[in-house]
């Protein structure tokens, strides 16, 4: 049963990492290549869509890793799993403190009501997101290492 939990958790976290990596390096590049109005509209729509889905995914991932840490406490990789959980906690804190406030503003913007500094705010979100992606990649790598 523990093996199934470990594999399921690793897949769930891995897919989350893949989505966030894609947002950082592919979706951003696609949106940045669009004319200003389209880029801002795309970011607003993406903020609404992913802003609704990703919190559930982050907390589910964290809960699964916590269950794995408790259930596998005696295993040789328990320290790696606990460290991965700590990194996921850090990613959630970063999200709540740094990224969500910018996202909550950005998802309400239209071409008519966006602030003059909307691009700077989005660039700031992108920088925070790059760091968060690095954190969750590290957590994922630790989970994979714990499987071996």
C-alpha positions, -999 to +999 in steps of 0.1 A: +000+000+000+029+024+008+044+017-026+011+028-043+010+060-022+046+068-031+041+063-068+007+082-068+022+111-048+052+113-071+030+114-102+007+140-088+036+162-077+054+156-110+025+166-131+021+198-110+058+206-116+052+200-153+023+224-154+042+251-135+073+246-156+052+249-188+036+281-175+070+296-167+089+287-199+063+281-226+030+298-218+049+330-208+069+330-241+037+325-261+019+353-243+049+376-246+048+371-283+013+384-286+003+420-291-001+439-258-039+435-255-039+398-263-010+391-238-028+409-210-061+392-218-043+358-219-027+364-185-060+375-170-078+344-183-048+322-172-049+338-138-086+330-134-083+294-146-050+283-129-058+305-099-088+282-093-071+249-099-035+252-086-043+259-049-062+226-047-033+209-065-006+224-042-025+215-010-033+180-023+003+174-032+014+186+002-012+164+020+000+133+000+036+140+008+027+145+045+009+111+045+039+095+028+062+110+054+042+097+083+035+062+067+070+058+056+087+072+087+108+041+092+120+039+055+155+050+045+141+079+023+120+094+051+143+124+055+141+132+018+103+131+019+102+154+050+125+178+032+103+176+001+073+184+023+092+214+038+099+227+002+062+223-007+053+242+024+077+269+013+061+270-022+026+274-007+039+303+015+055+319-015+023+315-034+001+331-007+025+359+002+041+368-032+022+354-062-015+353-052-018+391-045-004+399-080-025+372-096-057+384-078-052+419-093-042+407-127-071+383-132-095+412-130-078+435-155-092+443-189-078+464-216-099+493-202-090+491-165-054+477-164-029+499-146-001+516-165+025+493-148+007+460-156+037+447-174+060+454-145+036+436-121+035+406-145+073+406-147+075+406-109+050+377-108+072+358-134+103+363-113+086+349-082+072+321-102+106+311-115+118+307-079+087+288-070+092+264-099+128+258-087+115+250-053+089+225-065+114+209-089+137+203-059+108+188-039+100+165-068+136+154-072+137+146-035+106+125-038+121+106-068+153+100-048+133+087-019+118+060-041+152+045-048 
